[in-house]
């Protein structure tokens, strides 16, 4: 399932796939400039989702936002480096 989604993102020009011919096999994915242009939109969608989830569960929006910010930074670091 993940491989299929990554291939679709590659076909849409959102990520670039680099295959390393080695043992064990290695494949890296990185955001293209087009993919990076979606980050502000995705950040806003995540913020909305966190705020909604926090409201529904009674968790403070601040706590949810701090967790989200750390997660996004980690994911962006993986994709961009």
Secondary structure, 3 states (H helix, E strand, C coil): CHHHHHHHHHHCCCEEEEEECCCCCEEEEEECHHHHHCHHHHHHHHHHHHHHHHHHHCCCHHHHHHHHHHHHHHHHHHHHC
